Amino acid sequence: MSVLWYTYINRRIVMGVTIPLGRLKINEEELAGYIREISAGNEAALEQFYNDYGRMIMAFILSFVRSKESAEEVLQDVLLALVTHKPDKTIKNATAWLFKVIRNLSHKKAMEDIVRQTEKLPDKEEISSEETVFQSVENAVDQIEALRGLDSVEQECVILHVFGDMKLPQVAQLLDMPYHKVRNKYNYAVKKLKQYYEKRRRLS
């Protein structure tokens, strides 16, 4: 598949060209055919896939990321995953495969956006002399330090739920984990964070 054609699809996304309404429900056999044809370099199949499933995929992505711009980036990455998929690799369940790709890419983008937000702290010379502003920066840094005491899954649960403003069922779906496990991980993480701050208070 030519880079030019893939760039054309991406340009449509970036320029905000309205995605056709397309399918309201996935057809497993049709989807498997699209993946097979796109990975083999069929440019017409890529455009038709975009027209049929672009809006549905976009809606799914927007349940995980917080902005249209981020969702558009993920949609581009999904298309790239289809284009670069090796045609000789058999996919047993096309629907499950596609949604796993979407979920993983959405998860990655959501985490990147959240980390980027925490990194947007002002330099010391830019900080106002007002005590409240200084405290907000100090608290942000302290939160990052506190999260280091959690394991990777606990960190993700807290970051996505607290900083990403996602409900726990959404977090479970994004992490591809049972809801009860995510809830338990989150509750245990909160307990560890409380212990961390209690220890800080005793030492201060």
Backbone as ProteinMPNN parsed JSONL, in Angstrom:
{"seq_chain_A": "MSVLWYTYINRRIVMGVTIPLGRLKINEEELAGYIREISAGNEAALEQFYNDYGRMIMAFILSFVRSKESAEEVLQDVLLALVTHKPDKTIKNATAWLFKVIRNLSHKKAMEDIVRQTEKLPDKEEISSEETVFQSVENAVDQIEALRGLDSVEQECVILHVFGDMKLPQVAQLLDMPYHKVRNKYNYAVKKLKQYYEKRRRLS", "coords_chain_A": {"N_chain_A": [[0.846, -1.196, 0.0], [0.546, 2.206, -0.854], [2.354, 4.92, 0.619], [1.335, 7.391, 0.115], [-1.463, 6.996, -0.168], [-2.216, 6.167, 2.397], [-1.504, 8.475, 3.754], [-3.354, 10.184, 2.68], [-5.784, 9.286, 3.797], [-5.187, 9.828, 6.476], [-4.974, 12.609, 6.339], [-7.584, 13.329, 5.882], [-8.659, 12.728, 8.353], [-7.223, 14.474, 10.074], [-7.963, 16.95, 9.015], [-10.515, 17.065, 9.785], [-12.613, 16.057, 8.296], [-15.885, 14.946, 7.957], [-16.648, 11.79, 9.227], [-18.11, 9.109, 7.485], [-21.391, 7.773, 8.288], [-21.603, 4.958, 8.235], [-21.25, 1.482, 9.302], [-23.381, 0.155, 11.865], [-23.067, -2.019, 13.329], [-20.719, -4.634, 13.815], [-19.667, -6.817, 11.278], [-18.428, -9.911, 11.385], [-17.297, -11.631, 9.405], [-17.039, -9.893, 7.222], [-15.318, -7.96, 8.346], [-13.008, -9.487, 8.819], [-12.309, -9.956, 6.197], [-11.699, -7.35, 5.351], [-9.416, -6.771, 6.942], [-7.651, -8.685, 5.988], [-7.437, -7.902, 3.268], [-6.522, -5.234, 3.469], [-4.054, -5.532, 4.802], [-2.733, -6.795, 2.806], [-2.274, -4.834, 1.042], [-4.343, -3.537, -0.298], [-5.677, -0.677, -1.343], [-8.226, 0.385, -1.826], [-9.757, -1.15, -0.12], [-8.939, -0.204, 2.355], [-9.954, 2.426, 2.36], [-12.693, 1.86, 2.186], [-13.072, 0.411, 4.518], [-12.544, 2.406, 6.373], [-14.678, 4.135, 5.803], [-16.829, 2.487, 6.483], [-16.381, 1.623, 9.147], [-15.066, 3.623, 10.551], [-16.376, 5.663, 12.102], [-17.595, 4.188, 14.136], [-15.351, 3.081, 15.394], [-14.097, 5.426, 16.219], [-15.926, 6.373, 18.117], [-15.654, 4.389, 20.068], [-12.987, 4.758, 20.814], [-13.178, 7.306, 21.937], [-14.344, 6.758, 24.333], [-12.304, 6.239, 25.963], [-10.149, 8.1, 25.729], [-9.687, 11.65, 26.301], [-9.98, 13.791, 24.573], [-10.918, 15.028, 21.327], [-8.84, 15.404, 19.561], [-6.843, 13.656, 20.54], [-8.183, 11.256, 20.169], [-8.334, 11.188, 17.397], [-5.653, 10.852, 16.767], [-5.248, 8.291, 17.784], [-6.979, 6.854, 16.131], [-5.648, 7.115, 13.686], [-3.382, 5.623, 14.324], [-4.563, 3.125, 14.619], [-5.364, 2.567, 12.004], [-2.843, 2.443, 10.87], [-1.874, 0.179, 12.14], [-3.42, -1.765, 10.921], [-2.571, -1.521, 8.271], [0.115, -2.274, 8.474], [-0.016, -4.837, 9.408], [0.983, -8.195, 9.19], [0.15, -10.122, 6.451], [0.363, -12.891, 6.469], [-0.09, -13.741, 8.999], [-2.392, -15.387, 10.837], [-5.634, -14.458, 11.941], [-7.804, -15.392, 14.353], [-10.193, -14.409, 15.468], [-11.517, -11.719, 14.215], [-12.914, -9.455, 15.138], [-12.389, -9.394, 17.923], [-9.628, -9.113, 17.793], [-9.329, -6.606, 16.5], [-10.562, -4.849, 18.368], [-8.918, -5.229, 20.526], [-6.547, -4.119, 19.589], [-7.421, -1.458, 19.287], [-8.091, -0.874, 21.96], [-5.602, -1.189, 23.298], [-4.026, 0.781, 22.029], [-5.516, 3.033, 22.665], [-5.317, 3.015, 25.427], [-2.549, 3.419, 25.717], [-2.333, 6.015, 24.632], [-4.013, 7.455, 26.365], [-2.606, 7.268, 28.78], [-0.258, 8.597, 28.04], [-1.245, 11.19, 27.609], [-2.073, 11.871, 30.186], [0.328, 11.752, 31.635], [1.7, 13.769, 30.308], [0.233, 15.966, 31.122], [0.856, 16.079, 33.843], [3.484, 16.746, 33.643], [3.48, 19.337, 32.875], [4.305, 21.39, 34.651], [5.017, 24.566, 36.09], [8.176, 26.305, 35.757], [10.457, 27.096, 38.443], [11.05, 29.848, 38.445], [8.845, 30.822, 37.222], [6.787, 30.512, 38.916], [4.178, 31.854, 40.838], [4.311, 34.132, 43.6], [2.358, 33.687, 45.363], [1.16, 31.726, 48.007], [-0.717, 29.667, 47.652], [-0.473, 28.879, 44.98], [2.119, 27.843, 44.924], [1.785, 25.686, 46.646], [0.075, 24.07, 45.13], [1.724, 23.192, 43.078], [3.664, 21.867, 44.569], [2.092, 19.822, 45.651], [1.41, 18.41, 43.351], [3.881, 17.352, 42.553], [4.365, 15.815, 44.801], [2.315, 13.946, 44.589], [3.139, 12.443, 42.386], [5.431, 11.303, 43.449], [4.283, 9.754, 45.477], [2.844, 7.868, 44.003], [4.805, 6.214, 43.073], [5.142, 4.262, 44.908], [3.347, 2.302, 44.336], [2.361, -0.714, 42.566], [2.603, -1.439, 39.001], [0.027, -1.917, 37.866], [-1.665, -0.949, 39.861], [-0.906, 1.73, 39.806], [-1.822, 2.449, 37.246], [-4.583, 2.093, 37.564], [-5.205, 4.048, 39.507], [-4.269, 6.411, 38.25], [-5.785, 6.495, 35.852], [-8.388, 6.536, 36.882], [-8.48, 8.617, 38.85], [-6.894, 10.842, 37.892], [-7.392, 10.682, 35.186], [-10.098, 10.77, 35.15], [-11.821, 8.613, 34.689], [-14.365, 6.146, 34.958], [-14.413, 3.243, 37.087], [-15.419, 0.833, 35.805], [-14.869, 1.509, 33.131], [-12.104, 1.692, 33.263], [-11.492, -0.963, 33.798], [-12.303, -2.137, 31.395], [-10.554, -0.899, 29.612], [-8.054, -1.802, 30.536], [-8.39, -4.434, 30.117], [-9.245, -6.225, 32.115], [-10.95, -8.067, 34.742], [-13.734, -6.459, 36.299], [-14.006, -6.615, 39.127], [-11.416, -7.167, 39.923], [-10.011, -4.897, 39.17], [-11.33, -3.038, 40.785], [-10.578, -3.998, 43.329], [-7.803, -3.688, 43.145], [-7.638, -0.934, 42.901], [-8.784, -0.059, 45.343], [-6.944, -1.149, 47.147], [-4.704, 0.248, 46.381], [-5.447, 2.851, 47.112], [-5.505, 2.521, 49.867], [-2.778, 2.078, 50.358], [-1.766, 4.531, 49.564], [-2.933, 6.216, 51.459], [-1.599, 5.324, 53.749], [0.95, 6.127, 53.051], [0.726, 8.963, 53.058], [-0.035, 9.388, 55.706], [2.248, 8.571, 57.026], [3.999, 10.512, 56.08], [2.9, 12.766, 57.299], [3.37, 12.201, 59.994], [6.112, 12.339, 60.079], [6.624, 14.918, 59.441]], "CA_chain_A": [[0.0, 0.0, 0.0], [1.379, 3.394, -0.974], [2.351, 5.867, 1.731], [0.474, 8.486, -0.31], [-2.86, 6.685, 0.126], [-2.371, 6.19, 3.858], [-1.433, 9.887, 4.118], [-4.629, 10.782, 2.263], [-6.762, 8.949, 4.835], [-4.818, 10.579, 7.677], [-5.275, 14.015, 6.121], [-9.032, 13.468, 6.072], [-8.897, 12.72, 9.802], [-6.665, 15.699, 10.648], [-8.724, 18.109, 8.529], [-11.843, 17.04, 10.384], [-13.649, 15.654, 7.348], [-16.871, 14.121, 8.649], [-16.577, 10.359, 8.95], [-19.428, 8.58, 7.11], [-22.083, 7.055, 9.356], [-21.09, 3.595, 8.155], [-21.918, 0.367, 9.968], [-23.774, 0.3, 13.266], [-22.735, -3.289, 13.955], [-19.613, -5.283, 13.115], [-19.864, -8.096, 10.606], [-17.165, -10.61, 11.594], [-16.744, -12.118, 8.135], [-16.648, -8.72, 6.443], [-14.162, -7.355, 8.996], [-11.854, -10.346, 8.551], [-11.937, -9.71, 4.804], [-11.045, -6.044, 5.307], [-8.081, -6.879, 7.529], [-6.862, -9.476, 5.044], [-7.183, -7.108, 2.061], [-5.718, -4.054, 3.81], [-2.683, -5.965, 5.095], [-2.146, -7.216, 1.536], [-1.983, -3.634, 0.272], [-5.504, -3.09, -1.064], [-5.984, 0.682, -0.931], [-9.678, 0.571, -1.849], [-10.286, -1.796, 1.082], [-8.662, 0.691, 3.476], [-10.923, 3.524, 2.338], [-14.017, 1.332, 2.483], [-13.067, 0.095, 5.953], [-12.643, 3.697, 7.062], [-16.042, 4.623, 5.62], [-17.778, 1.598, 7.155], [-16.151, 1.419, 10.583], [-14.346, 4.745, 11.158], [-17.149, 6.357, 13.14], [-17.766, 3.264, 15.255], [-14.06, 3.005, 16.082], [-13.885, 6.722, 16.856], [-16.775, 6.412, 19.308], [-15.047, 3.497, 21.048], [-11.771, 5.426, 21.29], [-13.557, 8.446, 22.769], [-14.729, 6.301, 25.67], [-11.067, 6.073, 26.724], [-9.335, 9.321, 25.737], [-10.521, 12.768, 26.726], [-10.125, 14.844, 23.585], [-11.114, 14.612, 19.937], [-7.522, 15.377, 18.939], [-6.194, 12.41, 20.943], [-8.92, 10.17, 19.517], [-7.942, 11.175, 15.987], [-4.313, 10.257, 16.72], [-5.408, 6.845, 17.986], [-7.59, 6.315, 14.909], [-4.569, 7.003, 12.715], [-2.538, 4.494, 14.73], [-5.319, 1.901, 14.332], [-5.241, 2.343, 10.561], [-1.464, 2.033, 10.622], [-1.754, -1.215, 12.597], [-4.028, -2.593, 9.875], [-1.715, -1.459, 7.084], [1.39, -2.956, 8.72], [-0.236, -6.215, 9.849], [1.504, -9.166, 8.228], [-0.975, -10.91, 5.932], [0.518, -14.324, 6.691], [-0.436, -14.042, 10.393], [-3.819, -15.686, 10.9], [-6.41, -13.893, 13.039], [-8.937, -16.292, 14.573], [-11.383, -13.611, 15.729], [-11.172, -10.382, 13.728], [-13.516, -8.435, 16.002], [-11.61, -9.348, 19.168], [-8.296, -8.595, 17.45], [-9.432, -5.169, 16.235], [-10.85, -4.105, 19.583], [-7.721, -5.292, 21.374], [-5.648, -3.104, 19.041], [-7.976, -0.147, 19.646], [-7.989, -0.703, 23.411], [-4.2, -1.007, 23.672], [-3.569, 2.081, 21.54], [-6.229, 4.042, 23.451], [-4.693, 2.976, 26.752], [-1.237, 4.068, 25.592], [-2.536, 7.449, 24.421], [-4.579, 8.026, 27.589], [-1.523, 7.387, 29.742], [0.638, 9.652, 27.544], [-1.895, 12.481, 27.845], [-2.071, 12.143, 31.624], [1.721, 12.042, 32.015], [2.019, 15.079, 29.737], [-0.407, 16.974, 31.97], [1.599, 16.199, 35.103], [4.789, 17.339, 33.348], [3.3, 20.759, 32.561], [4.442, 22.194, 35.871], [5.816, 25.756, 35.802], [9.513, 26.379, 36.33], [10.442, 27.834, 39.708], [11.029, 31.284, 38.228], [7.541, 31.197, 36.702], [5.792, 30.29, 39.965], [3.737, 33.06, 41.542], [4.711, 34.166, 45.014], [1.228, 33.318, 46.195], [1.38, 30.441, 48.667], [-1.618, 28.638, 47.119], [0.081, 28.387, 43.722], [3.264, 27.005, 45.262], [1.284, 24.444, 47.236], [-0.492, 23.225, 44.079], [2.859, 22.563, 42.396], [4.256, 20.945, 45.53], [1.203, 18.673, 45.759], [1.511, 17.633, 42.116], [5.134, 16.598, 42.641], [4.187, 14.838, 45.872], [1.46, 12.882, 44.069], [3.971, 11.592, 41.538], [6.294, 10.551, 44.357], [3.445, 8.774, 46.177], [2.458, 6.809, 43.062], [5.938, 5.309, 42.875], [5.034, 3.173, 45.87], [2.351, 1.345, 43.863], [2.805, -1.507, 41.431], [2.219, -0.828, 37.725], [-1.423, -1.984, 37.664], [-2.251, -0.016, 40.829], [-0.659, 3.067, 39.274], [-2.725, 2.677, 36.121], [-5.953, 2.223, 38.082], [-5.335, 5.347, 40.169], [-4.077, 7.482, 37.267], [-6.917, 6.551, 34.932], [-9.622, 6.861, 37.614], [-8.402, 9.902, 39.545], [-6.39, 11.909, 37.034], [-8.02, 10.569, 33.881], [-11.534, 10.954, 35.338], [-12.537, 7.481, 34.108], [-15.023, 5.288, 35.932], [-13.708, 1.962, 37.227], [-15.77, -0.112, 34.73], [-14.121, 1.91, 31.94], [-10.71, 1.304, 33.511], [-11.439, -2.425, 33.637], [-12.401, -2.426, 29.969], [-9.329, -0.428, 28.986], [-6.943, -2.663, 30.95], [-8.763, -5.817, 29.786], [-9.226, -6.951, 33.384], [-12.268, -8.139, 35.38], [-14.059, -5.265, 37.086], [-13.748, -6.81, 40.561], [-9.972, -7.11, 40.145], [-9.652, -3.48, 39.091], [-11.854, -2.391, 42.0], [-9.731, -4.41, 44.452], [-6.501, -3.054, 42.945], [-7.796, 0.499, 43.184], [-9.001, 0.113, 46.788], [-5.682, -1.445, 47.827], [-3.813, 1.368, 46.068], [-5.876, 3.969, 47.954], [-5.055, 2.198, 51.22], [-1.33, 2.303, 50.396], [-1.535, 5.971, 49.468], [-3.282, 6.781, 52.764], [-0.491, 5.0, 54.643], [2.082, 6.973, 52.638], [0.512, 10.335, 53.518], [-0.026, 9.37, 57.171], [3.66, 8.507, 57.411], [4.557, 11.828, 55.785], [2.426, 13.703, 58.325], [4.047, 11.899, 61.265], [7.517, 12.734, 59.976], [6.743, 16.373, 59.203]], "C_chain_A": [[0.88, 1.244, 0.0], [1.251, 4.271, 0.261], [1.402, 7.017, 1.412], [-0.985, 8.233, 0.06], [-3.135, 6.721, 1.63], [-2.368, 7.637, 4.355], [-2.739, 10.596, 3.776], [-5.717, 10.523, 3.317], [-6.481, 9.752, 6.101], [-5.177, 12.053, 7.543], [-6.768, 14.269, 6.311], [-9.373, 13.537, 7.558], [-8.464, 14.048, 10.413], [-7.475, 16.926, 10.256], [-10.151, 18.124, 9.065], [-12.96, 16.72, 9.41], [-14.599, 14.684, 8.044], [-16.766, 12.662, 8.237], [-17.969, 9.859, 8.581], [-20.048, 7.783, 8.248], [-21.665, 5.596, 9.407], [-21.916, 2.561, 8.898], [-22.276, 0.724, 11.404], [-23.455, -0.969, 14.043], [-21.649, -3.973, 13.13], [-20.047, -6.616, 12.52], [-18.528, -8.822, 10.626], [-16.519, -11.037, 10.281], [-16.245, -10.957, 7.27], [-15.382, -8.088, 7.015], [-12.902, -8.163, 8.735], [-11.359, -10.137, 7.124], [-11.217, -8.379, 4.647], [-9.603, -6.141, 5.802], [-7.15, -7.619, 6.574], [-6.478, -8.639, 3.815], [-6.284, -5.908, 2.344], [-4.267, -4.44, 4.054], [-1.963, -6.43, 3.834], [-1.891, -6.025, 0.611], [-3.124, -3.102, -0.569], [-5.962, -1.719, -0.558], [-7.489, 0.943, -0.882], [-10.315, -0.026, -0.603], [-10.078, -0.909, 2.312], [-9.68, 1.824, 3.52], [-12.321, 3.029, 2.691], [-14.148, 0.967, 3.949], [-13.257, 1.371, 6.759], [-14.068, 4.239, 6.979], [-17.057, 3.803, 6.419], [-17.625, 1.593, 8.668], [-15.461, 2.584, 11.295], [-15.084, 5.401, 12.297], [-17.351, 5.465, 14.362], [-16.486, 3.177, 16.08], [-13.788, 4.297, 16.848], [-14.693, 6.824, 18.15], [-16.187, 5.551, 20.425], [-13.801, 4.14, 21.656], [-12.121, 6.552, 22.261], [-14.082, 8.042, 24.142], [-13.511, 6.145, 26.566], [-10.228, 7.34, 26.81], [-10.254, 10.525, 25.877], [-10.71, 13.847, 25.667], [-10.281, 14.257, 22.181], [-9.768, 14.487, 19.238], [-6.785, 14.073, 19.263], [-6.851, 11.215, 20.265], [-8.532, 10.058, 18.05], [-6.556, 10.559, 15.821], [-4.399, 8.747, 16.864], [-6.003, 6.203, 16.74], [-6.549, 6.155, 13.822], [-3.672, 5.808, 13.034], [-3.229, 3.155, 14.467], [-5.207, 1.559, 12.85], [-3.841, 1.865, 10.205], [-1.247, 0.584, 11.033], [-2.343, -2.174, 11.565], [-3.12, -2.671, 8.651], [-0.449, -2.296, 7.261], [1.229, -4.39, 9.221], [0.248, -7.182, 8.778], [0.381, -10.09, 7.76], [-0.867, -12.408, 6.18], [0.187, -14.727, 8.134], [-1.947, -14.186, 10.509], [-4.467, -15.063, 12.145], [-7.663, -14.754, 13.202], [-10.243, -15.526, 14.762], [-11.067, -12.158, 15.389], [-11.697, -9.282, 14.635], [-12.719, -8.274, 17.289], [-10.236, -8.747, 18.919], [-8.344, -7.083, 17.268], [-9.655, -4.387, 17.523], [-9.691, -4.174, 20.582], [-6.706, -4.255, 20.913], [-6.112, -1.71, 19.453], [-7.79, 0.128, 21.127], [-6.549, -0.426, 23.837], [-3.675, 0.365, 23.25], [-4.236, 3.215, 22.315], [-5.622, 4.155, 24.849], [-3.361, 3.715, 26.721], [-1.39, 5.578, 25.466], [-3.085, 8.124, 25.672], [-3.492, 8.242, 28.636], [-0.56, 8.497, 29.337], [0.054, 11.028, 27.839], [-1.842, 12.859, 29.317], [-0.669, 12.503, 32.106], [2.121, 13.428, 31.519], [1.424, 16.199, 30.59], [0.374, 17.174, 33.268], [2.96, 16.836, 34.885], [4.694, 18.832, 33.071], [3.292, 21.596, 33.83], [5.325, 23.396, 35.564], [7.204, 25.656, 36.412], [9.465, 27.256, 37.574], [10.34, 29.339, 39.5], [9.673, 31.78, 37.707], [6.437, 31.077, 37.763], [5.456, 31.601, 40.67], [4.18, 32.978, 42.995], [3.569, 33.774, 45.931], [1.401, 31.906, 46.716], [0.521, 29.338, 48.068], [-1.088, 28.05, 45.826], [1.243, 27.457, 44.004], [2.807, 25.658, 45.802], [0.727, 23.516, 46.167], [0.608, 22.505, 43.315], [3.494, 21.516, 43.292], [3.419, 19.674, 45.636], [1.289, 17.782, 44.528], [2.763, 16.764, 42.13], [5.014, 15.497, 43.683], [3.328, 13.669, 45.413], [2.255, 11.908, 43.218], [4.869, 10.71, 42.394], [5.506, 9.448, 45.057], [3.094, 7.599, 45.273], [3.577, 5.802, 42.827], [5.916, 4.128, 43.845], [4.016, 2.114, 45.476], [2.93, 0.487, 42.748], [2.193, -0.932, 40.16], [0.707, -0.819, 37.495], [-2.129, -1.019, 38.612], [-2.084, 1.422, 40.348], [-1.645, 3.395, 38.16], [-4.157, 2.893, 36.594], [-6.168, 3.595, 38.703], [-5.25, 6.484, 39.149], [-5.292, 7.623, 36.365], [-8.205, 6.991, 35.634], [-9.589, 8.272, 38.197], [-8.0, 11.032, 38.608], [-7.037, 11.884, 35.652], [-9.523, 10.692, 33.929], [-12.35, 9.852, 34.657], [-13.179, 6.662, 35.213], [-14.335, 3.924, 35.943], [-14.136, 0.927, 36.177], [-15.056, 0.209, 33.42], [-12.661, 1.509, 32.066], [-10.543, -0.197, 33.293], [-11.466, -2.804, 32.161], [-11.104, -2.05, 29.258], [-8.142, -1.335, 29.299], [-7.194, -4.14, 30.642], [-8.66, -6.704, 31.023], [-10.646, -7.032, 33.936], [-12.496, -6.919, 36.265], [-13.691, -5.436, 38.554], [-12.252, -6.733, 40.874], [-9.483, -5.665, 40.113], [-10.106, -2.744, 40.34], [-10.98, -2.719, 43.205], [-8.349, -3.748, 44.371], [-6.568, -1.577, 43.32], [-7.941, 0.736, 44.688], [-7.714, -0.138, 47.571], [-4.682, -0.311, 47.595], [-4.152, 2.572, 46.943], [-5.413, 3.755, 49.395], [-3.554, 2.471, 51.369], [-1.002, 3.797, 50.347], [-1.861, 6.663, 50.794], [-2.162, 6.54, 53.76], [0.724, 5.875, 54.349], [1.931, 8.379, 53.21], [0.47, 10.425, 55.039], [1.403, 9.349, 57.696], [4.333, 9.856, 57.189], [4.16, 12.835, 56.869], [3.142, 13.476, 59.661], [5.489, 12.394, 61.259], [7.691, 14.247, 59.807], [6.668, 17.174, 60.513]], "O_chain_A": [[1.844, 1.328, 0.761], [0.185, 4.358, 0.871], [0.746, 7.557, 2.302], [-1.671, 9.134, 0.542], [-4.159, 7.241, 2.073], [-3.126, 7.991, 5.258], [-3.174, 11.497, 4.493], [-6.471, 11.427, 3.679], [-7.397, 10.288, 6.725], [-5.628, 12.678, 8.503], [-7.164, 15.308, 6.84], [-10.25, 14.294, 7.974], [-9.212, 14.674, 11.164], [-7.657, 17.837, 11.063], [-10.902, 19.071, 8.833], [-14.118, 17.062, 9.651], [-14.157, 13.71, 8.652], [-16.791, 12.336, 7.051], [-18.927, 10.155, 9.295], [-19.343, 7.195, 9.068], [-21.404, 5.053, 10.48], [-23.118, 2.731, 9.101], [-21.574, 1.487, 12.068], [-23.559, -0.996, 15.27], [-21.655, -3.903, 11.901], [-20.704, -7.427, 13.173], [-17.587, -8.398, 9.954], [-15.324, -10.825, 10.075], [-15.174, -11.029, 6.667], [-14.476, -7.722, 6.266], [-11.845, -7.596, 8.46], [-10.155, -10.139, 6.866], [-10.242, -8.28, 3.902], [-8.682, -5.647, 5.151], [-6.002, -7.222, 6.378], [-5.328, -8.668, 3.376], [-5.39, -5.597, 1.556], [-3.352, -3.767, 3.578], [-0.733, -6.458, 3.79], [-1.35, -6.193, -0.482], [-2.898, -2.291, -1.467], [-6.558, -1.609, 0.514], [-7.969, 1.646, 0.007], [-11.292, 0.511, -0.083], [-10.927, -0.863, 3.202], [-10.209, 2.15, 4.583], [-13.054, 3.702, 3.416], [-15.196, 1.179, 4.559], [-14.036, 1.408, 7.712], [-14.603, 4.744, 7.966], [-18.019, 4.346, 6.963], [-18.618, 1.562, 9.395], [-15.288, 2.544, 12.513], [-14.5, 5.671, 13.347], [-17.284, 5.938, 15.497], [-16.528, 3.197, 17.31], [-13.31, 4.268, 17.982], [-14.19, 7.312, 19.163], [-16.218, 5.94, 21.593], [-13.587, 4.072, 22.866], [-11.452, 6.735, 23.278], [-14.248, 8.891, 25.018], [-13.642, 5.946, 27.774], [-9.653, 7.626, 27.86], [-11.452, 10.437, 25.608], [-11.535, 14.741, 25.855], [-9.834, 13.146, 21.897], [-9.564, 13.586, 18.425], [-6.178, 13.46, 18.384], [-6.173, 10.28, 19.84], [-8.415, 8.953, 17.52], [-6.305, 9.834, 14.858], [-3.712, 8.008, 16.16], [-5.575, 5.122, 16.336], [-6.561, 5.156, 13.102], [-3.254, 5.075, 12.138], [-2.573, 2.169, 14.132], [-4.984, 0.404, 12.486], [-3.667, 0.996, 9.351], [-0.527, -0.156, 10.363], [-1.821, -3.27, 11.361], [-2.925, -3.739, 8.071], [0.008, -2.947, 6.322], [2.222, -5.085, 9.436], [-0.045, -7.005, 7.596], [-0.261, -10.758, 8.57], [-1.866, -13.124, 6.114], [0.182, -15.914, 8.459], [-2.69, -13.226, 10.304], [-3.923, -15.133, 13.247], [-8.486, -14.834, 12.29], [-11.288, -15.951, 14.268], [-10.43, -11.452, 16.172], [-11.009, -8.29, 14.876], [-12.41, -7.155, 17.699], [-9.734, -7.967, 19.729], [-7.508, -6.36, 17.81], [-9.003, -3.367, 17.745], [-9.516, -3.264, 21.393], [-6.075, -3.588, 21.734], [-5.318, -0.886, 19.905], [-7.383, 1.223, 21.515], [-6.302, 0.468, 24.646], [-2.97, 1.029, 24.009], [-3.607, 4.236, 22.592], [-5.442, 5.252, 25.377], [-3.079, 4.538, 27.592], [-0.666, 6.336, 26.112], [-2.676, 9.235, 26.009], [-3.461, 9.277, 29.301], [-0.095, 9.256, 30.187], [0.773, 11.931, 28.268], [-1.597, 14.015, 29.663], [-0.493, 13.438, 32.886], [2.801, 14.173, 32.225], [2.037, 17.253, 30.759], [0.535, 18.302, 33.735], [3.537, 17.404, 35.812], [5.713, 19.522, 33.035], [2.39, 22.404, 34.054], [6.305, 23.252, 34.833], [7.398, 25.013, 37.444], [8.548, 28.06, 37.742], [9.653, 30.035, 40.248], [9.381, 32.975, 37.738], [5.3, 31.489, 37.536], [6.348, 32.359, 41.05], [4.393, 31.895, 43.539], [3.769, 33.552, 47.125], [1.746, 30.995, 45.963], [0.964, 28.193, 47.979], [-1.233, 26.851, 45.589], [1.349, 26.393, 43.392], [3.369, 24.617, 45.46], [0.881, 22.299, 46.272], [0.449, 21.342, 42.943], [3.823, 20.418, 42.845], [3.966, 18.573, 45.703], [1.247, 16.556, 44.634], [2.718, 15.589, 41.766], [5.499, 14.383, 43.481], [3.576, 12.526, 45.799], [2.072, 10.694, 43.313], [5.051, 9.526, 42.11], [6.003, 8.332, 45.214], [3.052, 6.457, 45.729], [3.322, 4.667, 42.428], [6.59, 3.121, 43.626], [3.835, 1.133, 46.197], [3.869, 0.894, 42.064], [1.354, -0.035, 40.23], [0.161, 0.163, 36.992], [-3.082, -0.347, 38.218], [-3.002, 2.234, 40.466], [-2.228, 4.478, 38.131], [-4.86, 3.768, 36.088], [-7.189, 4.237, 38.458], [-6.06, 7.411, 39.179], [-5.777, 8.731, 36.136], [-9.013, 7.723, 35.063], [-10.548, 9.031, 38.058], [-8.678, 12.057, 38.535], [-7.212, 12.927, 35.021], [-10.176, 10.718, 32.886], [-13.426, 10.109, 34.117], [-12.6, 6.503, 36.287], [-13.751, 3.502, 34.945], [-13.276, 0.192, 35.691], [-14.678, -0.698, 32.679], [-12.049, 1.045, 31.104], [-9.573, -0.641, 32.679], [-10.731, -3.693, 31.731], [-10.617, -2.793, 28.406], [-7.318, -1.605, 28.425], [-6.333, -4.989, 30.873], [-8.07, -7.784, 30.986], [-11.47, -6.167, 33.639], [-11.57, -6.413, 36.898], [-13.133, -4.526, 39.167], [-11.863, -6.29, 41.955], [-8.648, -5.262, 40.923], [-9.368, -1.929, 40.893], [-10.671, -1.841, 44.01], [-7.797, -3.308, 45.379], [-5.67, -1.045, 43.971], [-7.298, 1.626, 45.243], [-7.423, 0.565, 48.538], [-3.914, 0.047, 48.489], [-3.255, 3.239, 47.458], [-4.98, 4.696, 50.061], [-3.114, 3.025, 52.376], [-0.074, 4.26, 51.009], [-1.157, 7.584, 51.207], [-1.808, 7.433, 54.529], [1.433, 6.307, 55.258], [2.875, 8.931, 53.775], [0.893, 11.432, 55.607], [1.73, 10.017, 58.678], [5.139, 10.296, 58.009], [4.975, 13.65, 57.302], [3.477, 14.427, 60.367], [6.022, 12.812, 62.287], [8.781, 14.781, 60.009], [6.751, 18.402, 60.492]]}, "name": "protein", "num_of_chains": 1, "seq": "MSVLWYTYINRRIVMGVTIPLGRLKINEEELAGYIREISAGNEAALEQFYNDYGRMIMAFILSFVRSKESAEEVLQDVLLALVTHKPDKTIKNATAWLFKVIRNLSHKKAMEDIVRQTEKLPDKEEISSEETVFQSVENAVDQIEALRGLDSVEQECVILHVFGDMKLPQVAQLLDMPYHKVRNKYNYAVKKLKQYYEKRRRLS"}
